Each structure stands twice: as C-alpha cells, then as structure tokens.
Amino acid sequence: MELAQRERHPARGPQDGGRAGLIGLLKTTHRDTARVLLHGSAEHRGELLPVCLVMGVPIVLWDRGASGPGGSNRLAEMVPEGPVDGLPERVRHFRVRAYADGAAAVRPTLVWEDAELPLPDELQLADPSDGTEQAI
C-alpha cells in the first residue's frame, strides 16, 4: 500500500499492518493523505478499501486483476504518483489501450471523490415486497 499526502511523493505503508496499521497511519502521520494505492490479494484489498473510504481518502487506486502484493508494477504505466488531476484520464487511456490489446491482465479501479461535483438527486425506491407490477 502506498499513501500520498497532499502533492508529495507516495510513502510506503505497512505491507502487513492490515486494517489496524492503515487506520493508525490515517489518524496520525498520514492524516492529510490525498491518495492510496492498494496492493495485495482481493481479500486484503477488500479489507483496506472500506477503511480508506471511511477515513475520507479522496482517491484510491488498485488493480482488480492482482492476486498478490507483487502487483505494484502493474499500475506503473498509469503513473499513480503523478499529478492527481490527470489520474482519471490516465486510467481511462490505460483501459482503452488494454481493451484494444486484449492480452493485458491489469484491471485498474479508481475511486475518486470530487468535491466540486453536485450530489445526485434523491433516489425514489419502491418496496420490493409490493411486487414489480406497480409503477413508481
């Protein structure tokens, strides 16, 4: 896992600190973390992602295709430590090239919180027990 504080170079987080280690970092020395790059198995990433979201990390990037901690080099082409404002576009371009190539095993996933975007409209949901025949 790599943590990047506002406009600084990423710092390596605890490789085996797990959930508690990440919480400790985000509460103390990495309180101003602007982005986190998650590595590891799907189970490990699934444990750390909710921590990042709850602790207010605005940008989280990981490779859904990675099966272990060796996946950090797989995302290097997107330059995750580069300028933050260009990261979504770099991920999009990478996905286009990977789809065209067909052989790329990297599956980048980006969570991006943009404070400038308005919140979505309120959802109008129906009770599923009412059946699906009724119009909303």
N, C-alpha and C positions, 0 to 999 in steps of 0.2 A: 504494500500500500504506500502511496506517495501522497503527501499533503503539501499543498502550496498556499502559503499565506499571500495576502494581497500583493500582487505584482512582484513577488520574489520567486526565486528558484524553488522547485519542489524539494521537500525534505523527506527522507525515508521514514516511514512509520514502523511500528513494531511488526515484524513479519509473523510472529506467532502470538502477539499480545491479544489478539482476538477482540471481541466486543469491549471488554473492560479496558484494554490498552487504548483503543480508539477513543472511547469516552474520556479517558484520562487526558489524552492529548488535546482533544477538542475543548475540554474545560480549562486547560492550563496553558501550556506553551504554544499551542496552535489554535487559540481562540479565534483568531482572525483568518482562519483558513478559507480560501476562496474556491479551492477545488481539491478533489480527492480522486486519485487514480487507483482503483481497486484491482488487486491481483489475487490469484488463488482459485480454488475449486468453486463450483457453483454453490456448494453448501457454505463455504467460507464467505463468499461474496454476499450470499443471502442473509448472512448474519450481520455483516457490516453495513450494507446499504441502508436498512432502516435506521441505524444509528446516525449515519450521515444526514439523512432526511430530517430526523427528529432534532438533531443538533443544529440544523439550519445551514448546512453546507450548500451553497447555491449551485455548484457544478460537481457532478460525479460522473466519471467515465470508467467503463470496464468492457472486457471482451467476453461476450456470452459463449464464445467458442473455446475459451481457455479451459483446460481441465486441471491445471495446477498453477503453482506460483511462477513458473517459467514463462508466463505469457506477457511479461512486461515489454519485451522487444517486439511483440506482435503489433502493438499500438504505436510504435515509434514513428511510423510513416505519417501519422496524423499530428505529430509534434504536440503532444498534450501539454507540455510545459511551455509552449509558445504563447503568443498573445491570446488572451482569453476571448476577446471579441471576435476572433476569427475561427474559434474552435468548432462551432456548429457547422460552418461552411466546410471546414477541412474534413469533418466526419462525413458530411454529405457527399463530398467529392470522392472520398475513400470508398464509400458504399457503392457509388456508381461504377467506379473502376473495378471493384471486387465483383460486382454482379456481372459486368461485361467479361471479366476474366473467367469466372466460373470455377476456378480452382482455389480461390482464396478461402481459407478456413477461419479467418478473423471475422468476428461478428460484433463490431463496436456498438455500444449502447451508451447514450448520453442523457443524463438528467440535467436540465438547465432551467433554473428559476430566473425569470426576467421580471424585475420589479416594475419595469415600465409597461408591461402588458396588463390590460384590464382583466379582472376576474371574469370567468364565464357567467352567462346567465344562469339563473336558478333552474335546476332540473325539475321537471314535472314527472314524477314517477307514479305508477299505478300499483296497487297491491296485487301481487301475483295470485293470491287466493281468490280474487274476483274473476279470474279467467282472462283469456286473451281475446275474447269476442267483443268486449266493450271497447269503444273508442275513448281515448283520453280527452 
